[in-house]
Amino acid sequence: MTAQAQATTLTAGTYTVPTTVVQDHAGQATTTPSTAAQYFGKQATVTVKKGQYHIALPVTTSAQKLLQSVTVDQKPATLAAGNLTFTVPQAQATLPVTFNVAVPGTGAMTTQAWLQFSWDQAATTTADSSAAQSSSTTKQAVKSAATTKPTAATKTSQTTKATKATKTVTPAVKAAKTSTTATQGWTYRVLQANGKSVSAANKFYTHMAVIHRVGDHYQVQLAVKYAKNSGMMQNGFKPLTTNGEAAQNVVYGTSGNYYTVSYTFNVPTLATLNHRIKGTVHVVVPTVGIKQTFTVQFQFRHHGNVTAGTQAAAGTPTATTSAAHHAATGQRLPQTNDQSAIGATLLGLLGLIGGGLFWKRGN
């Protein structure tokens, strides 16, 4: 359903106005609530003064941790004291809102949604004398002017069915003529799909690869860690492919206030890691309505037998020991509640709500 915005006028005073976040479709507001609507208040406080409408819409703590910046009607809005605040010159039924967010496996992205106001249900909390005298007349005018005309549109279910990761145990195979130094001390960073700059996902990987010789190939284990209050569910990060093969030994776990994910991929020789390895991950962030597959590239470096790499000499891990290992390493990844700079990165992700992704799979 699309809604055609119409303006109305309120006299000076303070009002509460029913408000919701709705999906964007081809640059127009719909009447279908965005999945992000649950993270915003259902009542906006509107203060009318000197012809300006100062609007404050409550935002949940989890959404605030993700939001980097927000624009309403193409003008910067403010996030402070648990509210999204902005000022507009008139009371319109809908206003375009742009969010900026970043999550594991993605780069900075921007998308659009709409704020939809039910001005005909505006309730006065305080008003000047002239406003009080014309209360009934004003409400009638508001009700008439704010009427919306809906048209049909498709409603898309945002429900994501959580599936339990299969724990695959890889039998231990004794290494033959393999130097432990060769498999230890491998680090990596995560690049964007174009390979030209660091991905926002880089902040969530542990950067230390755990490598084991398994038969005639090498098994490389990667790990991801993200805060439980980041807006993602435990299975919100799903590795799909790495080096052209499906992710193996995927294990979900927890470590204090964090969710953890570890998974493996195979390479025929360690020399393969001297080249960039392409991977794909699927990210679901209900907070901002994100459900998308992204492409990244892994760039590996070998530092020899370094201290952090000694953990690779413990033998071929099973799925269970892999999760336990990463919970015990104490390698903290910068998260929203660790560094303000990372918080800004996550907030760059909220722009994905409308689905206008810039770094999609294959880009």
GUDO-95825 format. One line per 10 residues: number of its first residue (from 1); their letters; for each residue x, y, z of C-alpha. Coordinates in steps of 0.1 Angstrom, whole numbers, always signed. Example, Ala and Ser with C-alpha at 12.3 -4.5 7.8 and 13.67 -1.06 7.14 Angstrom:
<nodes>
1> AS> +123:-45:+78 ~ +137:-11:+71
</nodes>
This chain:
<nodes>
1> MTAQAQATTL> +0:+0:+0 ~ +14:+34:-9 ~ +5:+65:+10 ~ +2:+100:-5 ~ +15:+126:+20 ~ -5:+157:+26 ~ +4:+186:+49 ~ -17:+200:+77 ~ -14:+227:+103 ~ -14:+227:+141
11> TAGTYTVPTT> -16:+257:+164 ~ +13:+264:+188 ~ +15:+238:+216 ~ +28:+202:+223 ~ +11:+172:+210 ~ +15:+134:+209 ~ +11:+119:+174 ~ +9:+82:+165 ~ +39:+74:+143 ~ +54:+43:+126
21> VVQDHAGQAT> +82:+35:+103 ~ +70:+21:+70 ~ +88:+5:+41 ~ +99:+24:+10 ~ +89:+12:-25 ~ +104:+29:-56 ~ +108:+61:-37 ~ +73:+62:-22 ~ +60:+55:+13 ~ +40:+23:+17
31> TTPSTAAQYF> +16:+14:+45 ~ +35:-18:+53 ~ +54:-14:+86 ~ +92:-18:+84 ~ +108:-44:+106 ~ +126:-15:+121 ~ +93:-1:+134 ~ +95:-22:+166 ~ +126:-3:+176 ~ +110:+31:+175
41> GKQATVTVKK> +83:+45:+197 ~ +47:+45:+185 ~ +41:+81:+197 ~ +61:+111:+186 ~ +61:+142:+208 ~ +55:+173:+185 ~ +61:+208:+197 ~ +48:+235:+175 ~ +64:+269:+179 ~ +66:+299:+156
51> GQYHIALPVT> +55:+278:+127 ~ +81:+251:+132 ~ +74:+215:+141 ~ +99:+201:+165 ~ +95:+163:+166 ~ +110:+137:+190 ~ +105:+100:+183 ~ +117:+75:+210 ~ +144:+50:+199 ~ +153:+18:+217
61> TSAQKLLQSV> +187:+13:+231 ~ +196:-15:+207 ~ +187:+7:+177 ~ +208:+36:+191 ~ +238:+14:+193 ~ +235:+7:+155 ~ +226:+41:+142 ~ +255:+62:+129 ~ +235:+90:+113 ~ +199:+97:+102
71> TVDQKPATLA> +184:+122:+79 ~ +147:+132:+78 ~ +133:+149:+48 ~ +170:+152:+35 ~ +181:+171:+66 ~ +203:+157:+95 ~ +184:+145:+125 ~ +198:+142:+161 ~ +201:+111:+182 ~ +202:+120:+219
81> AGNLTFTVPQ> +186:+111:+252 ~ +168:+81:+237 ~ +151:+101:+209 ~ +154:+108:+173 ~ +147:+146:+170 ~ +143:+168:+140 ~ +124:+199:+129 ~ +102:+204:+98 ~ +82:+235:+86 ~ +49:+217:+83
91> AQATLPVTFN> +30:+185:+95 ~ +31:+160:+67 ~ +16:+126:+67 ~ +49:+110:+56 ~ +85:+120:+57 ~ +114:+102:+40 ~ +141:+90:+65 ~ +175:+77:+56 ~ +195:+55:+79 ~ +232:+45:+79
101> VAVPGTGAMT> +244:+12:+94 ~ +272:-14:+92 ~ +271:-50:+103 ~ +295:-80:+101 ~ +301:-90:+65 ~ +291:-57:+50 ~ +305:-23:+41 ~ +289:+11:+49 ~ +255:+13:+33 ~ +225:+36:+30
111> TQAWLQFSWD> +188:+30:+25 ~ +155:+47:+29 ~ +123:+42:+48 ~ +95:+66:+57 ~ +80:+80:+89 ~ +42:+79:+88 ~ +23:+103:+111 ~ -14:+100:+120 ~ -21:+137:+125 ~ -58:+131:+127
121> QAATTTADSS> -52:+114:+160 ~ -30:+141:+175 ~ -36:+147:+212 ~ -29:+180:+229 ~ -6:+179:+259 ~ +0:+216:+263 ~ -11:+245:+242 ~ -13:+283:+243 ~ -46:+301:+250 ~ -54:+306:+213
131> AAQSSSTTKQ> -47:+269:+206 ~ -70:+258:+234 ~ -98:+280:+222 ~ -96:+265:+187 ~ -89:+229:+198 ~ -120:+213:+182 ~ -116:+233:+150 ~ -79:+223:+147 ~ -85:+186:+152 ~ -112:+186:+125
141> AVKSAATTKP> -89:+204:+101 ~ -61:+179:+109 ~ -83:+149:+103 ~ -95:+162:+70 ~ -60:+173:+57 ~ -41:+142:+68 ~ -63:+116:+51 ~ -42:+92:+31 ~ -51:+73:-1 ~ -37:+38:-1
151> TAATKTSQTT> -30:+17:-32 ~ -21:-20:-33 ~ +14:-32:-27 ~ +30:-65:-19 ~ +37:-72:+18 ~ +69:-91:+23 ~ +74:-113:+53 ~ +105:-104:+73 ~ +104:-135:+94 ~ +136:-154:+94
161> KATKATKTVT> +135:-190:+105 ~ +164:-198:+128 ~ +181:-231:+120 ~ +204:-249:+142 ~ +239:-252:+128 ~ +251:-287:+120 ~ +281:-297:+140 ~ +304:-317:+118 ~ +333:-334:+135 ~ +365:-338:+114
171> PAVKAAKTST> +385:-369:+124 ~ +420:-362:+136 ~ +446:-370:+110 ~ +483:-372:+120 ~ +503:-346:+101 ~ +530:-360:+79 ~ +562:-341:+73 ~ +545:-308:+81 ~ +563:-280:+100 ~ +542:-265:+128
181> TATQGWTYRV> +558:-232:+120 ~ +542:-234:+85 ~ +507:-237:+99 ~ +511:-212:+127 ~ +512:-174:+127 ~ +487:-169:+99 ~ +467:-137:+102 ~ +442:-121:+78 ~ +420:-91:+72 ~ +387:-88:+54
191> LQANGKSVSA> +383:-66:+24 ~ +353:-54:+5 ~ +340:-72:-26 ~ +361:-50:-49 ~ +393:-58:-28 ~ +403:-22:-28 ~ +394:-12:+8 ~ +388:-28:+42 ~ +353:-41:+48 ~ +333:-32:+79
201> ANKFYTHMAV> +333:-70:+86 ~ +371:-67:+94 ~ +362:-54:+128 ~ +343:-85:+137 ~ +367:-113:+126 ~ +395:-124:+151 ~ +422:-120:+124 ~ +440:-151:+136 ~ +435:-182:+114 ~ +438:-216:+129
211> IHRVGDHYQV> +453:-240:+104 ~ +457:-278:+105 ~ +469:-304:+80 ~ +441:-328:+73 ~ +450:-357:+49 ~ +462:-342:+16 ~ +449:-306:+23 ~ +449:-279:+49 ~ +419:-269:+70 ~ +416:-231:+77
221> QLAVKYAKNS> +394:-219:+106 ~ +380:-184:+108 ~ +361:-169:+137 ~ +337:-140:+141 ~ +325:-123:+173 ~ +297:-97:+177 ~ +279:-81:+207 ~ +246:-96:+218 ~ +232:-60:+218 ~ +244:-53:+183
231> GMMQNGFKPL> +209:-59:+169 ~ +218:-93:+154 ~ +205:-126:+166 ~ +229:-154:+174 ~ +224:-170:+139 ~ +223:-135:+123 ~ +257:-141:+107 ~ +258:-171:+84 ~ +290:-179:+64 ~ +280:-194:+31
241> TTNGEAAQNV> +311:-200:+9 ~ +349:-195:+11 ~ +373:-203:-17 ~ +345:-216:-38 ~ +332:-242:-14 ~ +304:-242:+12 ~ +314:-232:+47 ~ +322:-263:+68 ~ +322:-270:+106 ~ +300:-240:+113
251> VYGTSGNYYT> +296:-236:+151 ~ +276:-209:+169 ~ +285:-201:+205 ~ +286:-174:+231 ~ +313:-157:+251 ~ +301:-134:+278 ~ +282:-106:+261 ~ +291:-118:+226 ~ +279:-143:+201 ~ +306:-163:+183
261> VSYTFNVPTL> +307:-181:+150 ~ +336:-203:+138 ~ +338:-221:+104 ~ +364:-237:+82 ~ +374:-240:+45 ~ +400:-261:+28 ~ +430:-252:+6 ~ +452:-277:-12 ~ +484:-260:-1 ~ +494:-232:+21
271> ATLNHRIKGT> +506:-213:-10 ~ +469:-208:-18 ~ +467:-184:+11 ~ +492:-161:-7 ~ +463:-151:-29 ~ +431:-134:-19 ~ +403:-157:-10 ~ +367:-148:-19 ~ +339:-155:+5 ~ +302:-149:+9
281> VHVVVPTVGI> +282:-144:+41 ~ +245:-139:+48 ~ +236:-113:+74 ~ +202:-108:+91 ~ +197:-78:+113 ~ +160:-76:+124 ~ +167:-42:+140 ~ +170:-25:+106 ~ +153:-50:+84 ~ +185:-63:+68
291> KQTFTVQFQF> +185:-98:+52 ~ +211:-99:+25 ~ +241:-119:+11 ~ +274:-101:+8 ~ +308:-108:-8 ~ +341:-102:+9 ~ +378:-111:+2 ~ +402:-125:+28 ~ +439:-113:+26 ~ +462:-136:+45
301> RHHGNVTAGT> +497:-131:+58 ~ +522:-155:+74 ~ +542:-143:+104 ~ +559:-176:+113 ~ +558:-193:+147 ~ +543:-164:+167 ~ +528:-167:+202 ~ +492:-163:+191 ~ +498:-191:+165 ~ +507:-218:+191
311> QAAAGTPTAT> +471:-226:+195 ~ +473:-242:+160 ~ +495:-270:+173 ~ +468:-286:+194 ~ +457:-310:+167 ~ +428:-312:+143 ~ +398:-296:+162 ~ +363:-310:+163 ~ +334:-286:+159 ~ +329:-286:+197
321> TSAAHHAATG> +365:-278:+206 ~ +366:-251:+179 ~ +338:-231:+197 ~ +354:-236:+230 ~ +388:-225:+217 ~ +374:-192:+205 ~ +355:-186:+237 ~ +387:-190:+256 ~ +411:-170:+235 ~ +399:-137:+250
331> QRLPQTNDQS> +404:-120:+216 ~ +380:-91:+219 ~ +368:-76:+187 ~ +359:-40:+187 ~ +321:-38:+191 ~ +295:-11:+196 ~ +301:-10:+233 ~ +339:-12:+230 ~ +348:+18:+210 ~ +328:+48:+199
341> AIGATLLGLL> +344:+46:+165 ~ +330:+11:+159 ~ +296:+24:+171 ~ +298:+49:+143 ~ +305:+21:+118 ~ +276:+0:+130 ~ +253:+30:+127 ~ +264:+34:+91 ~ +244:+1:+86 ~ +210:+14:+94
351> GLIGGGLFWK> +207:+28:+59 ~ +198:-7:+48 ~ +163:-6:+60 ~ +147:+2:+27 ~ +167:-25:+9 ~ +189:-1:-12 ~ +222:-19:-6 ~ +254:-7:-22 ~ +276:-37:-15 ~ +255:-66:-26
361> RGN> +268:-100:-36 ~ +286:-98:-69 ~ +294:-61:-67
</nodes>
